[in-house]
């Protein structure tokens, strides 16, 4: 188990590596020797990946080992991707929050999001009984108590009596509306396709994505197989196209590549019945790059 102080130390080091990756002035490559660290109490050794995570998100990650031999990593840690629509990404993007996610790592894959922990701005943001030593968590919380919330001023007798008798109804607000009818000639831009691709493979599982080229918010669903259906006009209520992450459970070369860590997204044109069209009309984005050789029938407005 990792103590909170160790987690804070590792997160700080990982963000220093992220700053180096972000600094376009740095032209000297980072060697693996420079990216192998041991916690100050020599409990753990961790190796930071010198390449951006999956070569698509532009964020660095690391594996933590219980011994210096780098055998059987137990935790994977990744810097928050600021380029998604999640609340954590917004804090990283707009408030420059330093966020790291700690994920249990076994059998060459991470566990479900419910087991993840999070360190934000050198503080415990989200606890994980699978990773963090709970004795250290209790001690840290005792030393860093949450500030007490201020009590609201008492309401007047008339308003308090009326509110006590009947609670005010809260109007349920639906998902942000899609853009006005974009018409049958709509084409998904490459930048928006990559934006959706990044959201599908973001380890924080964002639930929506805001397109940049048009005023359109799209839902993202699923975890094992991430989906985003592009609905842009009333003429195609079931969707104009679907972007779908590669199913890792398939027995194909694409699935093998996905299980090896590559990020692969398929772009599937949909018919009026909402079903996929022929495979030859599909497009594919591989590790953040559109494969133009497989884009012949794909509904992307891109010139070769």
C-alpha positions in Angstrom: 0.0 0.0 0.0 1.1 3.6 -0.7 1.0 6.2 2.0 -0.6 9.6 1.2 2.7 11.4 1.6 4.3 9.0 -0.9 1.4 9.5 -3.4 1.8 13.3 -3.1 5.5 13.0 -3.7 5.0 10.8 -6.8 2.3 13.1 -8.2 4.5 16.2 -7.8 7.4 14.4 -9.7 5.0 13.3 -12.4 3.8 16.9 -12.9 7.4 18.1 -13.2 7.8 15.6 -16.1 4.5 16.8 -17.6 5.9 20.4 -17.5 9.0 19.2 -19.4 6.8 17.6 -22.0 4.6 20.7 -22.3 7.6 23.0 -22.7 8.1 23.3 -26.5 11.5 24.9 -25.9 12.9 21.6 -24.6 14.5 19.8 -27.5 16.8 17.5 -25.6 15.1 14.1 -25.3 14.4 12.7 -21.9 16.3 9.4 -21.2 14.8 6.5 -19.3 17.5 6.9 -16.7 16.3 10.4 -15.9 12.7 9.1 -15.5 13.3 6.3 -13.0 12.6 7.5 -9.4 12.4 6.0 -5.9 10.3 7.5 -3.1 12.2 9.3 -0.4 11.7 6.4 2.0 12.9 3.9 -0.6 9.6 1.9 -0.4 8.8 2.1 -4.1 10.4 2.6 -7.5 8.4 4.1 -10.3 9.2 4.6 -14.0 7.7 7.5 -15.9 6.8 6.9 -19.5 8.8 9.5 -21.5 6.2 9.5 -24.3 2.7 11.0 -24.0 0.1 8.5 -22.8 -1.0 6.5 -25.9 0.6 9.2 -28.0 -2.8 10.8 -28.2 -3.6 12.7 -25.0 -0.3 14.6 -24.6 -0.2 13.6 -20.9 2.5 11.4 -19.2 2.0 8.4 -17.1 4.0 6.0 -14.9 4.0 2.6 -13.4 5.0 2.0 -9.8 6.8 -1.1 -8.6 7.3 -2.6 -5.2 10.9 -3.4 -5.9 13.8 -1.9 -7.9 13.7 -4.9 -10.3 10.6 -3.4 -12.0 8.7 -6.6 -11.9 4.9 -6.8 -11.5 3.8 -3.2 -11.4 1.0 -2.5 -8.8 -0.2 0.9 -9.7 -0.5 3.0 -12.8 -0.6 6.8 -12.5 -1.6 9.3 -15.1 -1.8 13.1 -15.3 -5.3 14.5 -15.9 -5.9 15.1 -19.6 -7.0 18.8 -19.8 -8.5 18.5 -23.2 -11.8 16.7 -22.4 -15.2 17.9 -21.1 -15.0 16.4 -17.6 -15.0 18.6 -14.4 -11.5 17.5 -13.5 -10.3 18.4 -17.0 -11.9 21.8 -16.7 -10.1 22.5 -13.4 -6.8 21.4 -15.0 -7.4 23.6 -18.0 -8.9 26.7 -16.4 -7.4 26.6 -12.9 -4.1 24.9 -13.6 -5.0 22.2 -11.0 -2.3 19.5 -10.7 -4.4 16.3 -10.9 -3.1 12.7 -10.9 -5.1 9.5 -11.0 -3.9 6.4 -9.2 -5.2 3.2 -10.7 -4.7 -0.4 -9.5 -2.7 -2.3 -12.1 -2.7 -6.1 -12.6 -2.4 -8.4 -15.6 -1.3 -5.5 -17.8 -4.5 -3.5 -17.3 -6.0 -1.1 -14.8 -9.0 -1.9 -12.7 -12.4 -0.2 -12.7 -12.8 3.5 -12.0 -14.4 2.8 -8.7 -11.1 1.7 -7.3 -9.1 4.7 -8.5 -7.6 7.3 -6.2 -6.8 10.9 -6.9 -4.2 13.5 -5.7 -5.1 17.1 -6.6 -2.8 20.1 -5.8 -0.9 18.0 -3.2 -4.1 16.9 -1.4 -6.1 13.7 -1.2 -9.0 14.3 -3.5 -10.4 10.8 -3.8 -9.6 7.9 -1.5 -8.8 4.3 -2.7 -8.7 1.4 -0.3 -7.0 -0.6 -3.1 -4.0 1.7 -3.2 -3.7 4.1 -0.3 -2.7 3.0 3.2 -5.8 3.8 5.3 -3.8 4.6 8.4 -2.0 7.3 6.5 -5.3 8.5 5.1 -6.8 8.8 8.6 -3.7 10.7 9.8 -3.7 13.0 6.8 -7.4 13.8 7.1 -6.9 14.6 10.8 -4.0 16.9 10.0 -5.9 18.5 7.1 -9.6 18.9 8.2 -12.1 20.2 5.7 -13.2 23.8 6.5 -16.6 24.0 8.0 -19.3 25.4 5.9 -20.9 28.6 6.9 -24.5 28.3 8.0 -27.1 30.2 6.0 -29.0 33.0 7.6 -32.4 32.0 9.0 -35.3 32.7 6.7 -38.2 34.9 7.7 -41.1 33.3 9.5 -43.4 33.6 6.5 -41.0 32.1 4.0 -39.8 29.4 6.5 -43.3 28.3 7.2 -44.2 28.0 3.6 -41.0 26.1 2.6 -41.5 23.7 5.5 -45.0 22.8 4.4 -43.9 22.1 0.8 -40.5 21.8 -0.8 -39.9 23.7 -3.9 -39.9 21.6 -7.0 -36.6 21.4 -8.8 -37.0 21.5 -12.5 -35.0 18.8 -14.2 -32.8 20.2 -16.9 -32.2 18.0 -19.8 -28.8 17.5 -21.5 -27.5 20.6 -23.4 -29.4 20.9 -26.6 -27.9 20.0 -29.9 -27.4 22.7 -32.5 -30.2 23.8 -34.7 -30.7 21.5 -37.7 -27.3 21.3 -39.4 -28.8 19.6 -42.4 -28.1 16.5 -44.5 -24.8 18.0 -45.8 -23.2 18.1 -42.4 -19.6 16.8 -42.3 -17.7 16.1 -39.1 -14.5 18.0 -39.1 -11.2 16.2 -38.4 -10.6 18.3 -35.3 -14.0 17.4 -33.9 -13.5 13.7 -34.8 -10.2 13.7 -32.9 -11.9 15.5 -30.0 -14.5 12.7 -29.8 -11.7 10.1 -30.2 -9.8 11.5 -27.2 -13.0 11.5 -25.1 -13.7 7.9 -26.0 -10.2 6.9 -24.7 -10.0 9.3 -21.8 -9.4 7.2 -18.6 -11.7 9.5 -16.7 -14.7 8.5 -18.9 -16.2 12.0 -19.7 -20.0 11.8 -20.3 -20.2 14.4 -23.1 -18.1 16.3 -25.6 -18.5 19.8 -26.9 -17.7 20.0 -30.7 -15.6 23.0 -31.7 -16.6 23.7 -35.3 -20.3 23.7 -34.5 -22.4 24.5 -31.4 -23.2 20.9 -30.6 -22.9 18.8 -27.4 -22.8 15.1 -27.8 -23.3 12.3 -25.3 -20.6 9.7 -24.6 -21.7 6.4 -23.1 -20.3 3.0 -22.1 -17.1 2.0 -20.4 -15.8 -1.3 -21.8 -16.8 -0.1 -25.3 -17.2 3.7 -25.5 -19.7 5.1 -27.9 -20.7 8.6 -29.3 -23.6 8.9 -31.6 -23.6 12.1 -33.7 -27.2 13.4 -34.0 -27.2 16.7 -35.9 -30.6 17.0 -37.6 -34.2 16.0 -37.4 -34.0 14.0 -40.6 -31.7 11.4 -38.9 -33.1 11.1 -35.3 -31.2 7.9 -34.7 -27.9 9.4 -35.6 -25.9 10.4 -38.7 -22.8 8.4 -37.6 -21.4 6.7 -34.6 -17.8 6.8 -33.2 -16.9 3.7 -31.3 -13.8 2.6 -29.5 -12.3 -0.7 -30.6 -13.9 -3.7 -28.8 -10.9 -5.3 -27.0 -12.8 -8.6 -26.6 -12.8 -9.3 -30.3 -10.4 -11.8 -31.9 -8.8 -9.5 -34.4 -5.6 -7.6 -35.1 -7.3 -4.4 -34.1 -8.3 -5.9 -30.8 -4.8 -7.1 -30.2 -3.5 -3.6 -30.9 -6.0 -2.0 -28.6 -5.1 -4.5 -25.8 -1.4 -3.6 -26.3 -2.3 0.1 -25.4 -3.1 1.7 -28.8 -6.2 3.9 -29.0 -8.4 3.0 -32.0 -11.8 4.5 -32.9 -14.1 3.4 -35.7 -16.3 5.9 -37.5 -19.5 4.2 -38.6 -22.1 5.8 -40.9 -25.6 5.0 -39.9 -28.7 4.3 -41.9 -32.2 5.7 -41.2 -32.9 2.7 -39.1 -29.9 3.5 -36.9 -27.9 0.4 -38.1 -24.4 0.4 -39.4 -23.7 0.6 -43.1 -21.3 -1.7 -44.8 -17.8 -2.1 -43.3 -16.1 -0.6 -46.4 -17.8 2.7 -45.5 -16.2 2.8 -42.0 -13.3 5.2 -41.2 -10.8 4.7 -38.4 -8.7 6.9 -36.2 -5.5 5.3 -34.9 -3.7 6.9 -31.9 -5.1 10.3 -32.7 -4.4 10.2 -36.5 -7.1 9.6 -39.1 -6.2 6.7 -41.5 -6.9 8.2 -44.9 -6.6 4.9 -46.6 -9.7 3.7 -44.9 -11.7 6.9 -45.2 -13.2 6.5 -48.7 -16.8 6.1 -47.5 -16.5 7.7 -44.1 -18.6 10.8 -43.5 -15.8 13.2 -42.8 -15.4 16.5 -44.7 -11.7 16.0 -45.2 -9.7 16.5 -48.4 -7.0 14.0 -49.1 
